[in-house]
Amino acid sequence: LKEGAIVIDVGINRVPVLDEEGRPVLDEKGRPKFQIVGDVEFEKAKEICSYITPVPGGVGPLTTALLLRNTVECAKLQKTSLT
């Protein structure tokens, strides 16, 4: 990464949560815990970049909103073409 870069991280990855010794952390039912991360190592990149989108919660809500807007627009166009 270049100093001052803007990073828009759209990756969604599910990785295991590990303890200090590198062993998987288990939930109350004995299943491995997971966390959602992006494609960029956030903690390292935030020291270099001027801005970085977080994962989760970065561009996901915007993507969902635009998809819904486009769906509504398509429904309106379809309705007017049928009348």
MODA-V904152 format. One record per backbone hydrogen bond with DSSP energy under -0.5 kcal/mol. CO is the residue of the C=O (numbers start at 1). NH is the residue of the N-H. E is the energy in kcal/mol with one decimal. If there is no record, write none. Layout:
co = {CO CO}
nh = {NH NH}
e = {E E}
This chain:
co = {2 5 5 5 6 7 7 8 13 13 15 17 19 23 25 27 31 33 35 37 40 41 41 42 44 45 45 48 51 54 59 60 61 62 63 64 65 66 67 68 69 70 71 72 73 74 75 76 77 78 79}
nh = {5 7 50 51 8 9 53 10 15 37 35 25 22 19 33 30 27 17 15 13 42 44 45 46 47 48 49 4 7 58 63 64 65 66 67 68 69 70 71 72 73 74 75 76 77 78 79 80 81 82 83}
e = {-2.1 -0.5 -2.2 -1.3 -0.5 -0.7 -2.0 -0.7 -0.6 -2.7 -2.8 -2.9 -2.0 -2.9 -3.1 -2.0 -3.2 -2.4 -2.6 -2.9 -1.5 -0.5 -2.8 -2.7 -1.0 -1.5 -3.0 -2.7 -2.7 -0.8 -2.6 -2.5 -2.3 -2.5 -2.3 -2.4 -2.4 -2.5 -2.1 -2.4 -2.4 -2.4 -2.1 -2.3 -2.4 -2.5 -2.2 -2.2 -1.8 -1.0 -0.7}
